[in-house]
Amino acid sequence: METSQAYTSEKHLKKSDSRFSTISISVGLVTSLVLIIYFVLIRTFALENVMYLRLVNAFILLAGIVVGERLCSSRIAHKIDYLKGIRVGTQVTIAATIPYSIFMWTYLKMDTELATFIQTTTNFGKHLTPLPACAAGIITIEGFVSGLVLTYVIMPYFKRK
């Protein structure tokens, strides 16, 4: 009797874990799409040289993480566990950052004008030898670290709720 209850409980946990992953990856992909649209708008209006506009990327990522946490807490569990919340935030971050980095790598390979601008005007530009690959790597690391920090910052809010 106890074995069947343990099996049922374990089966339920695996099902909810896959739902957590599905929601967080979906939200991350939508967040990535918003980041790409934002970049295209910035590039269209020739505002890519305004470095402060890069901060908006962090707010977009924060919004994606918050939406992911809220959806998981409202659809699956009314109170999200701290470690599951960290996992949701990490999955949203990875699902948002990697497609965006791939897009930027592709874009910088095609747009040599922007690549030249980055190499000549930024402090680290001259050290980025294969620019598109290095820029994509930096975007991935920066996005991942930002997402983890933002997840740790907002997680106590969702834990208390």
N, C-alpha and C positions, 0 to 999 in steps of 0.2 A: 504494500500500500504506500509506504513512504517512498519507495523507489519510483513508483509511477508519478507521485506528486513532484519529486525532484526532477524527473524527466520532463514533465509538463512545464514546470517552472523554468527549466533550462531552455526548453523550446521557445517559451514566451520571451525570454531574455534575448535569444538570438534573433527572433522576429522583430523585437523593438530596436535592437542594435542595427539591423539592416534598414529599418525605417529612419533611424537617426542619420545613417549614412546617406540614404537617398535624399532626404530633405536637405542636409548640409551641402552635399555635392551640387544639388540643383540650385540652391541659393548661391553657392560659390560661382557657378557658371553664369548665372544672371548678373552677379556682381562683376565678373570679368567682362561681360558684354557692356555693362554701364561704364567701366573703366575705358574700354576701347572707344565707345561713343564719345566720352569726355575728351579723350586724346584727339580724336578726329575733329571735334569742335574747336579745341584749343589750336590745333594746327590750321584749321580753316580760317580762323580769325587772326592768325599769325601772332599768337601769344605764347608760343613755346619758349621764348626767351625770358618770360616772367617766372622766375624760380619759385616764388611763393605760391603759385597756382598748383605746384606739385603737392602741397599740403591737402588739397581737395581729394587727392587719391587716398590719403589716410582716412578721411571722413567717409568716403565711399566704401572703403573696406570696413570701417567701423559699422556703417549702416548695414552692410551685408552680414556681418557677424551678429549684430543685434537681431536682425530679422531671422537668421538661422536659429539663434537661441530661443527666440519667442515662438517660432513655429514648432520647434521640438518640444518646448515646454507646454504649449497649448494643445498640440495634437496628440502627443504620445504620453507625456507625464506632466502632471500639474506642477510638480516641483522637480526641477532638473538636478541631478546629482552633480557634484562639483567636477569630478573627473570626466563624466560624460559631457558636461558643458565645455570643458577644455578640449575634448575630442571634437565636438561639433565646431567650435571656433577654429581649431586647427584644420579640419576638413574644409570648411568654408574658405579659409585662407589659401590652402593649397589649390583648391579648385578655382579660385579667383586669380591667383598669381601666375600659375604655370601657363594657362592659355594667353594671358595678357603678355607675359614675357615672350612667348612664341610669336604673338602678333608684332611686338616691338622689334624682335629679331628680323622678322620678314620685312617689316616696314623700313627699318634702317638699311637693309640690303638694297631696297628699291630706291629709297630717297637719299641719295648721296649728299644733297645739300644740307639736310639736317644732320647727317653723320659728320660732315665737315664742320658744321657749326658747333657740335658737341666737342669735337676734338680741339678746336681752336679756342673756345671760350670757357671751358670748364677747367678746374684745377687738375683734375685727374685725366682729362681727355687725351693728352699726349702719351699717357701710359697704356691706353687701351689700344693695343695693336690690332687684333681683329675686332674692330669696333662693334659690329652687330652682336657677336657672340658674347663679348665682355659686357656690353650694356644689358643684354638679356640676363646674364648671370647676376649682375648687380641688382637689376630690378627684382629678380627672383629672391635673392637674399634679403634685400631691403623690405620687400613685401611680406616675406615669411616672418622676419623678425618683428616688423610692425604688427602683423596679425597676431602673433603670439603675445606680445606686450598688451595689445588692446583686449585680447581675450582674457588675460589675467586681470586686467583692470576692471572689466565689466562683469566678470563671473560672480563676485560677491553679491552684486545686485540681483542676479537671477537665482542665486542660492537661497537668499532670504525670502524671495517671493513665494 
